Amino acid sequence: MSITVHVTIEVEDFDACLEQFIAAAPTRSSEPTIYREIDNPNKAHIISDRLPSKEAFIEEFRSPKRNAIKKGKQKAGNTSFPVVIFLEKVLHSGFE
């Protein structure tokens, strides 16, 4: 069974954060969806579906290749620690 991961983080510069995120695409096993809060445009929500496990996400998130890409790009200036929530689907509503 796959899981969904929801990461929320507030940054100084959303555009710099987005640039870092796009640059790190080759290090991810799935392509997440990025949301920006309407009332707080420097708060990002990243939702990844169909990940194999919590452990696989953590390994991918901490990979040396990903961290090297982040260091090479302009820092987004996190103003909060990321909040990571791991979810598993329990019921499908039937509405798509």
C-alpha positions, 0 to 999 in steps of 0.5 A: 500500500502506498502513502501520501505525505503532506509537508508544510513550511513557511519560507522568506522567499516562495519563488526561491523555494520553488526554484530549489524544489524544481532543481531537486526533481531528479532526486524524487521518485514521484512528482508532488503537487505544490500549493501556496497559501492564499493568505500567506504566500510564503507558506508552501504545502507539498503533497506527494502521493503514491510513495512506497513507505514513510522510510522511503520518503525519509531516505529520499528527503535526506539523500546526499544528492538532494542536499547537494542540489539544495546547497548549490541553489539560492536559499529560500530562507525557511522561517519555520521547521517543516511539518511532515504528516504521513497519511494512508488512505482509509476510504475512497469516496467514489467521487473523482 
